[in-house]
């Protein structure tokens, strides 16, 4: 079972993503409301994938992405952004993120991106 860490400052967004992912057979190993917690959980839980919000209260998703990639260069990261944050998303992709999901998103889109990033593995 693939393990996922969800990083978003919105409790509602974290809950929505967690429900979508657990319903699809993924294990959510942690939820982080800010960048500092995200970096700590990425180290301690060693997830297969991190969904990372672009805007966080204590720093940017880009900073967190760079921190994760510095410590764990092989960790897979998908950025989650609001509409109109294309410049940040492009920079994130250049910094090692593998894909992105734009809010508001559909469950189908989230699961498609997550599945693709995790190697197209069928989720039971």
C-alpha contacts under 8 A as a table, 3 or more apart, distances in Angstrom:
res1	aa1	res2	aa2	distance
1	X	25	X	7.25
1	X	26	X	6.03
1	X	27	X	6.60
1	X	123	X	7.84
2	X	26	X	5.45
2	X	27	X	6.14
2	X	47	X	7.81
2	X	48	X	6.05
2	X	49	X	7.93
3	X	26	X	6.14
3	X	27	X	4.77
3	X	28	X	5.77
3	X	29	X	6.03
3	X	47	X	4.99
3	X	48	X	5.16
3	X	49	X	6.60
4	X	26	X	7.09
4	X	27	X	6.12
4	X	28	X	4.77
4	X	29	X	5.76
4	X	30	X	7.30
4	X	47	X	5.23
4	X	48	X	5.90
4	X	49	X	4.87
4	X	50	X	5.70
4	X	51	X	7.46
5	X	28	X	5.89
5	X	29	X	5.62
5	X	30	X	4.97
5	X	31	X	5.93
5	X	32	X	7.74
5	X	41	X	7.69
5	X	42	X	7.17
5	X	47	X	6.05
5	X	49	X	6.37
5	X	50	X	4.72
5	X	51	X	6.34
6	X	14	X	6.36
6	X	17	X	7.53
6	X	18	X	7.42
6	X	28	X	7.34
6	X	30	X	6.35
6	X	31	X	4.81
6	X	32	X	6.27
6	X	50	X	5.92
6	X	51	X	4.99
6	X	52	X	6.53
7	X	14	X	7.11
7	X	31	X	5.81
7	X	32	X	4.67
7	X	33	X	6.02
7	X	34	X	6.94
7	X	35	X	7.77
7	X	38	X	6.21
7	X	50	X	7.21
7	X	51	X	5.86
7	X	52	X	4.82
7	X	53	X	5.91
8	X	11	X	7.29
8	X	13	X	6.71
8	X	14	X	5.95
8	X	31	X	7.76
8	X	32	X	6.34
8	X	33	X	5.21
8	X	34	X	6.79
8	X	52	X	6.51
8	X	53	X	5.06
8	X	56	X	6.87
9	X	13	X	7.99
9	X	14	X	7.86
9	X	32	X	7.36
9	X	33	X	4.17
9	X	34	X	5.83
9	X	53	X	7.62
9	X	55	X	7.87
9	X	56	X	5.77
9	X	57	X	6.83
10	X	13	X	5.24
10	X	14	X	6.31
10	X	33	X	6.88
11	X	14	X	5.13
11	X	15	X	6.08
11	X	33	X	7.40
12	X	15	X	5.17
12	X	16	X	6.11
13	X	16	X	5.05
13	X	17	X	6.09
14	X	17	X	5.23
14	X	18	X	5.94
14	X	31	X	6.88
15	X	18	X	5.02
15	X	19	X	6.10
16	X	19	X	5.28
16	X	20	X	6.29
17	X	20	X	5.12
17	X	21	X	6.05
18	X	21	X	5.22
18	X	22	X	5.94
18	X	28	X	6.44
19	X	22	X	5.34
19	X	23	X	5.90
20	X	23	X	5.32
20	X	24	X	6.32
20	X	107	X	6.37
20	X	111	X	7.81
21	X	24	X	5.08
21	X	25	X	6.52
21	X	26	X	5.36
21	X	27	X	7.36
21	X	28	X	7.31
21	X	111	X	7.29
22	X	25	X	5.09
22	X	26	X	4.90
22	X	27	X	5.87
22	X	28	X	6.70
23	X	26	X	7.38
24	X	111	X	7.71
24	X	123	X	6.82
24	X	124	X	7.47
25	X	123	X	6.05
25	X	124	X	5.92
26	X	123	X	7.48
28	X	31	X	7.72
29	X	45	X	6.58
29	X	47	X	6.98
30	X	41	X	6.81
30	X	45	X	7.50
31	X	38	X	7.70
32	X	35	X	7.40
32	X	37	X	5.46
32	X	38	X	5.11
32	X	41	X	7.52
33	X	37	X	7.01
33	X	38	X	7.51
33	X	56	X	7.57
34	X	37	X	5.66
34	X	38	X	6.18
34	X	56	X	5.56
34	X	57	X	6.07
34	X	58	X	6.15
34	X	59	X	7.65
35	X	38	X	4.88
35	X	39	X	6.23
35	X	56	X	6.46
35	X	57	X	7.71
35	X	58	X	6.18
35	X	59	X	6.05
35	X	60	X	7.36
35	X	61	X	7.15
35	X	64	X	5.74
36	X	39	X	5.36
36	X	40	X	6.41
36	X	58	X	7.49
36	X	64	X	7.93
37	X	40	X	5.09
37	X	41	X	6.00
38	X	41	X	5.19
38	X	42	X	5.93
38	X	64	X	7.40
39	X	42	X	5.12
39	X	43	X	6.40
39	X	64	X	6.69
39	X	67	X	7.01
39	X	68	X	6.35
40	X	43	X	5.35
40	X	44	X	6.21
41	X	44	X	4.97
41	X	45	X	5.56
41	X	46	X	7.52
42	X	45	X	5.65
42	X	46	X	5.35
42	X	47	X	6.54
42	X	50	X	7.76
42	X	68	X	7.09
43	X	46	X	5.48
43	X	71	X	8.00
43	X	72	X	7.98
47	X	50	X	6.81
47	X	75	X	7.62
48	X	75	X	6.55
48	X	76	X	6.43
48	X	118	X	7.60
49	X	75	X	6.50
49	X	76	X	4.79
49	X	77	X	5.64
49	X	78	X	7.47
49	X	118	X	7.37
50	X	75	X	7.72
50	X	76	X	6.31
50	X	77	X	4.74
50	X	78	X	6.22
51	X	77	X	5.96
51	X	78	X	4.87
51	X	79	X	5.83
51	X	80	X	6.57
52	X	61	X	6.31
52	X	65	X	7.77
52	X	77	X	6.87
52	X	78	X	6.08
52	X	79	X	4.75
52	X	80	X	5.63
53	X	56	X	6.72
53	X	61	X	5.77
53	X	79	X	5.78
53	X	80	X	4.54
53	X	81	X	6.01
54	X	60	X	6.08
54	X	61	X	4.23
54	X	62	X	6.71
54	X	79	X	6.39
54	X	80	X	5.99
54	X	81	X	5.40
54	X	88	X	7.50
54	X	89	X	7.73
55	X	59	X	7.44
55	X	60	X	5.30
55	X	61	X	5.73
55	X	81	X	7.67
56	X	59	X	5.56
56	X	60	X	5.45
56	X	61	X	6.35
57	X	60	X	7.71
59	X	63	X	6.56
59	X	64	X	7.42
60	X	63	X	5.25
60	X	64	X	6.53
61	X	64	X	5.00
61	X	65	X	5.95
61	X	79	X	7.78
62	X	65	X	4.94
62	X	66	X	6.16
62	X	88	X	7.65
62	X	91	X	7.79
62	X	92	X	5.92
62	X	95	X	7.86
63	X	66	X	5.17
63	X	67	X	6.17
64	X	67	X	4.95
64	X	68	X	6.11
65	X	68	X	5.15
65	X	69	X	6.08
65	X	77	X	7.51
65	X	92	X	7.45
65	X	95	X	7.48
65	X	96	X	7.59
65	X	97	X	7.35
66	X	69	X	5.07
66	X	70	X	5.99
66	X	95	X	6.76
66	X	96	X	7.91
67	X	70	X	5.14
67	X	71	X	6.42
68	X	71	X	5.35
68	X	72	X	5.60
68	X	73	X	7.08
68	X	75	X	7.44
69	X	72	X	5.00
69	X	73	X	4.21
69	X	74	X	7.13
69	X	75	X	6.85
69	X	96	X	7.17
70	X	73	X	5.83
72	X	75	X	5.62
76	X	97	X	6.96
76	X	98	X	6.67
76	X	117	X	7.37
76	X	118	X	7.72
77	X	96	X	7.58
77	X	97	X	4.96
77	X	98	X	5.93
77	X	99	X	7.36
78	X	97	X	5.70
78	X	98	X	5.80
78	X	99	X	4.97
78	X	100	X	5.06
78	X	101	X	7.22
78	X	114	X	7.71
78	X	117	X	7.91
79	X	89	X	7.15
79	X	92	X	7.44
79	X	97	X	6.66
79	X	99	X	6.41
79	X	100	X	4.44
79	X	101	X	6.25
80	X	100	X	5.60
80	X	101	X	4.82
80	X	102	X	5.84
80	X	103	X	7.00
81	X	85	X	6.42
81	X	89	X	7.37
81	X	100	X	7.29
81	X	101	X	6.36
81	X	102	X	4.95
81	X	103	X	5.87
82	X	85	X	6.18
82	X	102	X	5.48
82	X	103	X	4.73
82	X	104	X	7.09
83	X	86	X	7.65
83	X	102	X	6.09
83	X	103	X	6.34
83	X	104	X	7.91
85	X	88	X	5.54
85	X	89	X	6.26
86	X	89	X	4.96
86	X	90	X	6.03
87	X	90	X	5.24
87	X	91	X	6.31
88	X	91	X	5.08
88	X	92	X	6.10
89	X	92	X	4.93
89	X	93	X	6.21
89	X	100	X	7.23
90	X	93	X	5.10
90	X	94	X	6.28
91	X	94	X	5.02
91	X	95	X	6.14
92	X	95	X	4.87
92	X	96	X	6.39
92	X	97	X	5.54
93	X	96	X	5.34
93	X	97	X	4.57
93	X	98	X	6.16
93	X	99	X	6.82
94	X	97	X	7.15
97	X	100	X	7.73
98	X	117	X	6.70
99	X	113	X	7.14
99	X	117	X	7.23
100	X	113	X	7.55
101	X	105	X	6.96
101	X	109	X	7.49
101	X	110	X	6.64
101	X	113	X	7.38
102	X	105	X	5.93
105	X	109	X	6.54
105	X	110	X	6.93
106	X	109	X	5.27
106	X	110	X	6.43
107	X	110	X	5.18
107	X	111	X	6.16
108	X	111	X	5.31
108	X	112	X	5.99
109	X	112	X	5.06
109	X	113	X	6.18
110	X	113	X	5.37
110	X	114	X	6.10
111	X	114	X	5.09
111	X	115	X	5.84
112	X	115	X	5.27
112	X	116	X	6.08
113	X	116	X	5.11
113	X	117	X	6.08
114	X	117	X	5.21
114	X	118	X	6.08
115	X	118	X	5.20
115	X	119	X	6.42
115	X	120	X	4.96
115	X	121	X	6.37
115	X	122	X	7.50
115	X	123	X	7.85
116	X	119	X	5.29
116	X	120	X	4.54
116	X	121	X	7.71
117	X	120	X	6.89
118	X	121	X	6.61
